Amino acid sequence: MNLIMFDLDGTLTQTFAIDSDCYVQAVREISGFGSISTDWAAYPHATDSGILDELYRSRLGRAPTSEEVAAVRDRFVQLLEEAASSTPNAFAPLPGAQAFIDHLLAAGYAVSLATGGWQRSARLKIATSGLRLDALPAAFADDALARRDIMLCSYQRAAQAHGVTHFTSVTYLGDASWDAKASASLDYRFIGIGSGERAARLRELGATVFADYTDLRQLQAALP
Protein backbone atom coordinates (compact mmCIF):
# COMPACT_ATOMS: atom_id res chain seq x y z
CA MET A 1 0.00 0.00 0.00
CA ASN A 2 1.24 3.50 -0.86
CA LEU A 3 0.72 6.44 1.49
CA ILE A 4 -0.11 9.94 0.25
CA MET A 5 0.46 12.53 2.98
CA PHE A 6 -0.73 16.14 2.79
CA ASP A 7 0.24 19.41 4.40
CA LEU A 8 -2.70 21.76 5.03
CA ASP A 9 -2.09 25.54 4.75
CA GLY A 10 -1.35 26.48 1.16
CA THR A 11 -1.59 22.84 0.12
CA LEU A 12 -5.23 21.85 0.69
CA THR A 13 -6.62 25.16 1.92
CA GLN A 14 -5.84 28.71 0.82
CA THR A 15 -5.11 29.71 4.40
CA PHE A 16 -1.38 30.45 4.29
CA ALA A 17 -1.80 34.23 4.48
CA ILE A 18 -4.63 34.37 7.05
CA ASP A 19 -2.88 31.77 9.17
CA SER A 20 0.34 33.81 9.21
CA ASP A 21 -1.45 37.06 10.06
CA CYS A 22 -3.46 35.58 12.93
CA TYR A 23 -0.49 33.67 14.31
CA VAL A 24 1.74 36.75 14.48
CA GLN A 25 -1.02 38.81 16.09
CA ALA A 26 -1.64 36.12 18.72
CA VAL A 27 2.05 35.86 19.61
CA ARG A 28 2.41 39.63 19.84
CA GLU A 29 -0.63 40.01 22.08
CA ILE A 30 0.26 37.19 24.46
CA SER A 31 4.06 37.43 24.58
CA GLY A 32 4.53 41.13 23.95
CA PHE A 33 7.22 40.35 21.36
CA GLY A 34 7.70 42.93 18.60
CA SER A 35 9.25 42.66 15.14
CA ILE A 36 8.34 39.01 14.54
CA SER A 37 9.86 37.80 11.28
CA THR A 38 7.48 35.97 8.96
CA ASP A 39 10.34 34.42 7.01
CA TRP A 40 9.25 31.05 8.33
CA ALA A 41 11.98 29.23 6.39
CA ALA A 42 14.56 30.94 8.61
CA TYR A 43 13.25 29.23 11.76
CA PRO A 44 14.72 25.86 12.81
CA HIS A 45 11.23 24.35 12.70
CA ALA A 46 8.52 25.99 10.56
CA THR A 47 5.62 24.80 12.67
CA ASP A 48 3.31 26.59 15.12
CA SER A 49 5.02 24.97 18.10
CA GLY A 50 8.53 25.21 16.64
CA ILE A 51 8.29 28.91 15.78
CA LEU A 52 6.92 29.77 19.22
CA ASP A 53 9.67 27.75 20.88
CA GLU A 54 12.36 29.58 18.88
CA LEU A 55 10.86 33.00 19.61
CA TYR A 56 10.85 32.39 23.37
CA ARG A 57 14.36 30.92 23.36
CA SER A 58 15.79 33.79 21.29
CA ARG A 59 14.00 36.55 23.23
CA LEU A 60 13.88 35.13 26.77
CA GLY A 61 16.49 32.39 26.77
CA ARG A 62 13.97 29.66 27.59
CA ALA A 63 11.21 27.58 26.09
CA PRO A 64 7.62 28.78 26.55
CA THR A 65 5.70 27.24 29.43
CA SER A 66 2.70 25.03 28.70
CA GLU A 67 0.50 27.86 29.95
CA GLU A 68 2.10 30.33 27.54
CA VAL A 69 1.70 27.92 24.64
CA ALA A 70 -1.95 27.38 25.53
CA ALA A 71 -2.58 31.13 25.77
CA VAL A 72 -1.06 31.80 22.34
CA ARG A 73 -2.92 28.86 20.82
CA ASP A 74 -6.25 29.94 22.33
CA ARG A 75 -5.89 33.51 21.07
CA PHE A 76 -4.77 32.25 17.66
CA VAL A 77 -7.86 30.06 17.34
CA GLN A 78 -10.06 32.95 18.46
CA LEU A 79 -8.57 35.20 15.77
CA LEU A 80 -9.07 32.51 13.14
CA GLU A 81 -12.70 32.10 14.22
CA GLU A 82 -13.23 35.84 13.79
CA ALA A 83 -11.57 35.74 10.38
CA ALA A 84 -13.64 32.74 9.33
CA SER A 85 -16.78 34.67 10.18
CA SER A 86 -15.77 37.88 8.38
CA THR A 87 -13.75 36.52 5.43
CA PRO A 88 -14.66 32.85 4.84
CA ASN A 89 -13.22 32.99 1.31
CA ALA A 90 -9.75 33.15 2.90
CA PHE A 91 -10.33 29.55 4.03
CA ALA A 92 -11.37 28.15 0.63
CA PRO A 93 -9.96 24.80 -0.48
CA LEU A 94 -7.63 24.64 -3.44
CA PRO A 95 -9.53 23.78 -6.64
CA GLY A 96 -10.00 20.04 -7.00
CA ALA A 97 -8.59 19.16 -3.55
CA GLN A 98 -11.54 17.12 -2.31
CA ALA A 99 -12.01 15.35 -5.65
CA PHE A 100 -8.34 14.36 -5.65
CA ILE A 101 -8.49 12.96 -2.12
CA ASP A 102 -11.68 11.08 -2.97
CA HIS A 103 -9.93 9.67 -6.05
CA LEU A 104 -6.94 8.52 -3.98
CA LEU A 105 -9.13 6.75 -1.45
CA ALA A 106 -11.18 5.07 -4.17
CA ALA A 107 -7.96 3.93 -5.88
CA GLY A 108 -6.75 2.20 -2.72
CA TYR A 109 -4.15 4.65 -1.49
CA ALA A 110 -3.72 5.37 2.20
CA VAL A 111 -4.14 9.11 2.85
CA SER A 112 -3.07 11.13 5.88
CA LEU A 113 -2.41 14.70 7.05
CA ALA A 114 0.82 16.07 8.51
CA THR A 115 0.52 19.78 9.18
CA GLY A 116 2.73 22.22 11.03
CA GLY A 117 -0.37 23.79 12.58
CA TRP A 118 -1.85 23.01 15.97
CA GLN A 119 -4.76 20.58 15.94
CA ARG A 120 -7.45 23.04 17.06
CA SER A 121 -6.54 25.65 14.46
CA ALA A 122 -6.14 23.02 11.74
CA ARG A 123 -9.53 21.48 12.48
CA LEU A 124 -11.12 24.94 12.38
CA LYS A 125 -9.59 25.66 8.97
CA ILE A 126 -10.67 22.29 7.62
CA ALA A 127 -14.24 22.78 8.86
CA THR A 128 -14.44 26.29 7.41
CA SER A 129 -13.05 25.13 4.06
CA GLY A 130 -15.74 22.47 3.72
CA LEU A 131 -13.19 19.72 3.07
CA ARG A 132 -14.11 16.27 4.41
CA LEU A 133 -10.89 15.23 6.10
CA ASP A 134 -11.86 14.36 9.67
CA ALA A 135 -11.64 10.60 9.11
CA LEU A 136 -8.05 10.76 7.88
CA PRO A 137 -5.14 9.85 10.19
CA ALA A 138 -3.41 13.11 11.09
CA ALA A 139 -0.55 14.66 13.06
CA PHE A 140 -0.12 18.25 14.16
CA ALA A 141 2.26 20.72 15.84
CA ASP A 142 0.89 19.46 19.17
CA ASP A 143 2.72 16.19 18.47
CA ALA A 144 6.22 17.59 17.83
CA LEU A 145 8.21 20.76 17.14
CA ALA A 146 9.85 19.50 13.94
CA ARG A 147 7.89 18.92 10.75
CA ARG A 148 9.92 15.77 10.13
CA ASP A 149 8.69 14.31 13.42
CA ILE A 150 5.11 15.35 12.69
CA MET A 151 5.34 13.49 9.39
CA LEU A 152 6.67 10.39 11.16
CA CYS A 153 3.77 10.57 13.60
CA SER A 154 1.32 10.82 10.70
CA TYR A 155 2.97 7.78 9.11
CA GLN A 156 2.60 5.76 12.31
CA ARG A 157 -1.06 6.71 12.72
CA ALA A 158 -1.80 5.87 9.09
CA ALA A 159 -0.08 2.49 9.44
CA GLN A 160 -2.09 1.74 12.56
CA ALA A 161 -5.33 2.80 10.87
CA HIS A 162 -4.68 0.46 7.94
CA GLY A 163 -3.32 -2.41 10.00
CA VAL A 164 0.11 -2.46 8.36
CA THR A 165 3.65 -2.10 9.69
CA HIS A 166 4.99 -0.13 6.73
CA PHE A 167 4.02 1.40 3.38
CA THR A 168 5.58 0.59 0.01
CA SER A 169 6.15 4.30 -0.60
CA VAL A 170 5.28 7.67 0.89
CA THR A 171 4.55 10.80 -1.12
CA TYR A 172 4.21 14.13 0.68
CA LEU A 173 2.37 17.06 -0.91
CA GLY A 174 3.34 20.49 0.39
CA ASP A 175 3.73 24.10 -0.64
CA ALA A 176 6.98 25.26 0.97
CA SER A 177 10.70 24.60 0.96
CA TRP A 178 10.56 23.15 4.48
CA ASP A 179 8.06 20.56 3.24
CA ALA A 180 10.43 19.48 0.50
CA LYS A 181 13.43 19.35 2.84
CA ALA A 182 11.59 17.35 5.49
CA SER A 183 10.45 14.91 2.81
CA ALA A 184 14.01 14.50 1.56
CA SER A 185 15.27 13.83 5.10
CA LEU A 186 12.81 10.93 5.36
CA ASP A 187 13.40 9.68 1.81
CA TYR A 188 9.75 10.43 0.95
CA ARG A 189 8.71 11.38 -2.54
CA PHE A 190 7.61 15.02 -2.77
CA ILE A 191 5.12 16.90 -4.94
CA GLY A 192 4.86 20.68 -4.67
CA ILE A 193 1.60 22.59 -4.70
CA GLY A 194 1.69 26.29 -5.50
CA SER A 195 2.21 29.04 -8.02
CA GLY A 196 4.38 32.09 -8.57
CA GLU A 197 7.42 32.60 -6.36
CA ARG A 198 6.59 29.70 -4.05
CA ALA A 199 6.37 27.31 -7.00
CA ALA A 200 9.66 28.63 -8.37
CA ARG A 201 11.43 27.93 -5.07
CA LEU A 202 10.07 24.39 -5.03
CA ARG A 203 11.21 23.78 -8.61
CA GLU A 204 14.69 25.00 -7.62
CA LEU A 205 14.70 22.16 -5.10
CA GLY A 206 13.87 19.72 -7.88
CA ALA A 207 10.18 19.29 -7.15
CA THR A 208 7.39 18.60 -9.61
CA VAL A 209 4.86 21.36 -8.92
CA PHE A 210 1.13 21.73 -9.61
CA ALA A 211 -0.86 24.92 -9.10
CA ASP A 212 -3.84 22.97 -7.77
CA TYR A 213 -5.62 19.63 -8.16
CA THR A 214 -7.64 20.21 -11.30
CA ASP A 215 -5.41 18.15 -13.62
CA LEU A 216 -6.19 14.75 -12.18
CA ARG A 217 -4.50 12.85 -15.00
CA GLN A 218 -1.14 14.61 -14.54
CA LEU A 219 -1.35 14.30 -10.75
CA GLN A 220 -1.98 10.59 -11.00
CA ALA A 221 0.97 10.22 -13.36
CA ALA A 222 3.23 11.79 -10.70
CA LEU A 223 2.22 9.22 -8.07
CA PRO A 224 3.68 5.75 -7.53
N, C-alpha and C positions, 0 to 999 in steps of 0.2 A: 504494500500500500504506500502511496506517495502522499506526503503532507504538504499542503499549501497554507502558508502562514501569512497573515496580513498585519501591517501597521494600521493605525486608525486615522489620525489627523493628517490631512493632505493626501491620504492614500485611499480611504473609503469615504471619508466625509470632507467637505470643504471648510474645515474648522481650523486650519493652521493659524490664520490671522487672528480670529476671535479668541482662540485658545491662548495665544501669546499675549494679547492685550490684557485679558482677564487675569492671567497668571501673574504678570508683572505688577498689575494694580494690587492684587491680593498680597503679594510679598511686600510691596512698599507699605501698604496700610498696616500690616501685622508686625513686620520687622523694623520698619522705619528706615530701611536701606534706600539710598538714593542712587542714581546713575547705574541702573541695572542693565547690563549688556544683553541684547537679544541676539547676539551672535552665538546661537546655541551650539554650533559646531566647535566653539572654543572651550566649552566646558568638558571636564573629564567624562561626564556621563550626561548625555542629552535626554534626560528623563525628568519628570516632575520632582521626584525624590532626589535624584542626583544633582540637579541644578540647585535645589534648596540647600542640600548638604554642602555643596561647594561655596555658596554665598555665605553661609554661616561660618564655615571654616576660614574663608578668606577675610571676612569682616571682623569676626569675633574670636577666631582661633579655636573654635569648637564646633561640634556637630549640633544641629538643632535638637531640642528636647522633643519628646513625643507630643507634649502639649503644644509646642510651637508648630510642629508639623500639622497637627490636627487643626489648629487655628487658621493656618494658611490655607489648608485644604478646604475647610468649611467656608471661608470667605470666597475662595476661588469658585466653588460650586455655586454659591449664592450669586456671584457676578455672572456666571454662565447661565443660570436660571433667568436672571433679568434680561440678559442678551437674547436668550431663546424666546422670551416673550415679546421683545421689541423688534428683533431682527431675525426671525426664524430662517430666512433664506441663507444666513451665514452658516447654517448647520446642514445645508443640503448635501445629499450623497453625490459622489461623482457619477456622471452618466454611465449607466450600464452596470453599476457595482452589484446591485442585488441580483440581476439576471446572471452575472458571471458566477457569483457564489452559488446560486441555485444550480447552474450548469455543472460546476465542480462537484457538488454533492450528488447530483444525479449520475455523474460519470464515475462515481466510486472513489473520488479523492477524499482524504481526511482534510478538514479545514479548521484552522484555529486563528486566534487573535493574539498578538504580542505587541502591546502598545506601551509607550513611555509615559502615558498618562495614568493618574490615579484611577482606581476602579469607579468611584462615585462620579467623577467628572466624565469618564469615558462612557459609562452607562447612560448618563444624561444626554451626551452628544448623540449616542446611538439612538436613543428613544426619540429625540427631537428630529433626527434625520429621517426617521421612518424605516430604517434598515432593520431587517429581522435577523439579528445576530445573537440573541440571548442564549440560544441552545448550543452555541459553539464553545469548545474549550478555550479558555482565555487566561492571560497573565498580564499583570499591570505593574505600575511603579510602586505599588504597595508591597510587591513580592521581592523586589531587589532595586538597588541603585543603578546598576549597569544594564543597558539594553541587552547585552549578550546574555546575561543571567535571566532576564525576563523571557527571552526567546527560549532558553533551555527549559524554563518552567512551563511555558506554553507547550513545548514538545512533550514533556512528561505528562501533562494533563491530557493532551491529545492521545498519547499512547495508552493511557489508562482508560480513556473513554472508549477507545476502539479495541481494547483487550489485546494489544500487541506490546512487544518489548522494544521494537524499533521500527522505523520507516525505511523504505527502500531509498527514498530521497526526500529532501526538504527544499522547498522554494519559498523564499521570503519576498513579499511585495511591499516596498516602501518608497518614500518620496524624498529622502534626504541622504546626505553622504554618510551620516552615522549609521543609517540602516544598511547601506552597502558594506561598510567596514565591519559591522557586527556580523553580518552574514558571512563575509570572507573569513572571519576569525573562527567561525564554526564549520566552515566548509559547506555552507548552504548555497544553493543556487540563489541568484538575486534578479528580480525584475523591478525596474524603476517605474514609478508612476508620477507624471508631472509634465510641465511645459515651461517654456521660457528659460530663464537663468537656472532654475532648479534642475530642469531636465538636462541642460548643458553640463552642469557639474556632475550629474550621474553618468552621462556618456563619457566624460573625461576619466571616470573610474572604470570604464569598460562595460557599463550596464546597457542592456536592451531597455528602452524606455517607451512607454505608451502614455498618451495624454489622459486617457480614461479607459473605460471598459467596453466601448461601443463596437470595437472590431474583434468580435469573439473568435473569428477564425485565426487571426494573427496571434491573439493571446494564447489560444490552445496550442498553436504551433510552437510557442516558446516554452511550453511546459513539458516535463518528462512524460 
